[in-house]
Amino acid sequence: METKEIGVQIDLAATGQRIEQLREERGLSMADMASFFVKAYTGTYYSWEKPSKLIKIENLAALAYLFDVEIEDILVIKDPEVE
């Protein structure tokens, strides 16, 4: 049986847009979001919507809880066919 290497990449920009969409659908401001996270501030939350690196899994889990979605509903996977 031949094995195939699978490479999964997160689309950071699209994931940030998804976080923003989920926040706005719930009528929350960035300041509201920052207050939900004990160690976060508005600038930290802003960096999740305009990411340059992946969010920590703990924060993804907290966002999923807050938005009442699965982590998979937040993360956007890059389509390897588009690259």
C-alpha positions in Angstrom: 0.0 0.0 0.0 1.4 3.4 -1.0 1.3 6.1 1.6 0.6 9.7 0.8 2.0 12.6 2.8 -0.6 14.9 4.0 0.3 18.5 4.7 -2.3 20.7 6.3 -1.9 24.4 6.5 -4.1 26.9 8.3 -5.2 29.9 6.3 -4.4 32.6 8.9 -6.1 35.5 7.1 -9.3 33.5 6.5 -9.3 32.2 10.1 -9.0 35.7 11.3 -11.9 36.8 9.1 -13.9 33.9 10.5 -13.3 34.9 14.1 -14.3 38.5 13.2 -17.5 37.2 11.5 -18.4 35.0 14.5 -17.8 38.0 16.9 -19.9 40.4 14.8 -22.8 37.8 14.4 -23.0 37.8 18.2 -22.9 41.6 18.5 -19.7 41.7 20.4 -16.9 44.3 20.3 -13.2 43.7 20.4 -13.2 45.1 23.9 -16.0 42.6 24.9 -13.9 39.8 23.6 -10.7 41.0 25.4 -12.7 41.1 28.7 -13.6 37.4 28.2 -10.0 36.4 28.2 -8.3 37.0 31.6 -4.8 37.7 30.3 -5.8 39.4 27.0 -6.3 43.0 26.0 -7.9 44.5 23.0 -4.6 44.5 21.1 -4.2 40.8 21.7 -7.7 40.0 20.5 -7.2 42.3 17.4 -4.1 40.2 16.6 -6.4 37.1 16.4 -8.5 38.7 13.8 -5.5 40.0 11.9 -3.1 37.1 12.6 0.5 36.7 11.7 0.8 33.4 13.6 -1.6 30.7 14.8 -3.6 31.3 18.0 -2.8 29.1 20.9 -5.0 26.0 21.2 -6.3 27.2 24.6 -7.5 30.4 23.1 -9.1 28.6 20.2 -10.9 26.3 22.6 -12.1 29.4 24.6 -13.3 31.1 21.4 -15.2 27.9 20.4 -16.8 27.8 23.8 -17.8 31.5 23.7 -19.1 31.3 20.1 -20.8 27.9 20.8 -19.0 26.3 17.8 -16.4 23.6 17.3 -12.7 24.6 16.8 -13.1 23.2 13.3 -15.7 25.9 12.7 -13.1 28.6 13.4 -10.1 27.3 11.6 -9.9 27.6 7.9 -7.7 25.0 6.1 -5.9 26.0 3.0 -6.9 24.1 -0.1 -3.7 22.4 -1.3 -5.1 22.4 -4.9 -5.1 26.2 -4.9 -1.4 26.7 -4.0 
